[in-house]
Amino acid sequence: MKKRNFIIAIVLALFLLVALINTNIFWNTLNPVFYNDLLNEYGEIYQIDPLLVAAIIRVESKFSPYARSQVGAIGLMQIMPVTGKEIATKLRIDNFQPRDLYVPEINIEIGFYYLNELKKEFGDDQVAILASYNAGRTNVRYWMGKDTKLTVAKIPFRETRNFTRSVLSTYRHLQYLRQIKNLVTIRRHDLN
């Protein structure tokens, strides 16, 4: 009798798991990315994977729009006020004030713009782009020397090295979840 109850419990658990996997709640729990609409919108505009930016936000602020660092970086993407003002001028954001960096729409747009500028400078070298985002272009150019690519091991600043590793690791995790979700969605679509 106990064996039969155990088998029934396993079958029910599998049935519930399959049902749960087919829900958005399941995937949203596994993939804790907020501001998806903004990330997708600016990702399309700037041709940057929204999951990369989501990884940056996760590492920088844990998705808190009110985050503020010890050095004064503000908001989701931890934008420095001087950088925010400079980019806001280029984006024609009227009457920009540093407190505007607490507004997710403004912070994310400025962050995407800045990443796009770094992408123009460093091409597809994600390590150089992320290190520049954290420590500045001048430092990264110096670290690269005559090399065309930057490696995490060549980053001498521990904070920047840890930031770059964390973002890349989070990005890989989010990409993996997206792949699994796409596979389940495709299979679910094939079953219909």
N, C-alpha and C positions, 0 to 999 in steps of 0.2 A: 504494500500500500504506500509506504514512504517513497519507494522508487518511482511509482506512478505519479505521485504528487510532485516529486522533484522534476520529472520530465514535463509535466503540465506547466509547472512554474517556469521552466526554461523556455518552452514554446511560447508562453504568454509574454515573457520578457523579450524574446526575439521579435515577436509580433509588434510589441510596443516600441521597440528600438527602431524597427523599419518604419513604423508610422511616424515616429518622432523625427527621423532623418528627413522625411518628406515635408517638414515644416520650416518656415522662415525663422521661427523662434530658435530652433536648434542651431541653424547656421549663424544667426546673429549672436548667439551665446558663444560659439566657438570663434567667431570673427568679430571681436569687439571694436569695430571701427565706427566712429560717429562722424557726422557731417558728410555722409556719403554723397549726397546731392552736390554739395560744393566741391568735394574732391573730384567727382566725376566731371563736373562742368569745367573746372579749371584744368583738369588733366587733359581734357580734349582740346581746350584752347592752347595750352602750352606744350602739348605732346609729351607729357611726363606721366608715368604710371601713377595713378592715384594711390596705389598701395605703397609706393615708395614714400610719398608724402605722409600717408597715414602712419608709416613706420617712424618717420621723423617726429611727427606729433606725439606718438606713443612714447618715444624716448624722451623728447624734450619736455612735455607737460602732462603726460598721461591723460590727454584729452581734456584738460582743464583750461577753459578760456581765460581764467583769472590767475593763471600761473605767473609768477614774477621771480626771476633769478636774483642771486646776490649781486650780480653785476648790472642788473637793470633790464635784462631782456624780458619781453612782455608777451603774454598770450600763448595760444596753442603752439605756434611754431617758434616761440621765444625769439622774437624779432627785437633787435636793439632800436631804440627810438630814433637815433640818427639815420640808421638804414631805412627804417619805416618812413621817415620824412622824405628822404631822398627818392625812394621808390614811389611814394604817394604822389610826389610832384610829377614823376614820369607817367604815372597812371591817371593823372589829372583828378585826383581825389581832393576836392575842395575843402579848405579849412581843416586840414589834417592836424590832429593833436595826438601826442603819444598815447593818451587814454583810448584812442580809437583802435589801438592794437588789441584791446580786450574784446573787440567785436569780431566774432569768428569769420564773417564774410570778408572783412578787411584784412585780417591777419592771414588768412589762407590765401587770398589773392596776392598779397605782397610776398608771402613765402614762395608761391609758385613762380611769380615774376623773378624773384631772386635766384631760385633754382634754375630757371630757364637761362638767366644770364651766365650762371656758372657752367651750365651745360654747353652754351655757345663757346665758352673759353676752354673747357676741359673735355669736350666731346662726350664719349660714352664711358669715361673713366669715373665710375661711381665712387671709388675711394677718394679721388681728388675732389669731386663735387661735394661729397659729404664732409671731408676734412676742411674744405674751403668754407662751407656753410658754418662750421663750428669755429675754425681758427683764422679764417681770412685767406684771401687769394695770395697775398704776398708771402705768407708763411708756406703755403703749399707749393708755390713756384720755387721757392728756395729749397724745400725738401726734395722736390723732383729733380732739381739740377738739370742735367741734360737728358734725363730719362723721359720717355713719352708717357709712362704710366706710373702711378704711385701705388705702393703696396702699404697695407696697414702696418707692417713691421717697420717701415721707414718713417712713420710718424713719431717724432720725438716727444710730443706732448701727451702725457698719459690720459688726460681728459679727452682730448681729440681722438686718440687711439681707441679708448673705451666707447666714446660716442659712435664712432664709425663702425666698430664691431657690433655694437648693440643695434644700430639702425639696420645694418645688413642682415643680422640674424632675425630681427623682427620682420623685415621685408621678406626673407625666405619663408618664414613661418606663414605670413599672410598669403604669399603666392601659393604655397602648398595647400592651404585651406581653400583658396579660389579654385585650384585644380580639382580638388576632391568635390567641391560643390558643383563645378561644371560637369564632372563625370556623373554624379548622381542625377543632375538635372537632365543630362543627355539620356541616361538610362530610363529615367522616369518618363521622358518624352517618347522614347521608343516603345515603352509599354502601353502607351495610350493609343 
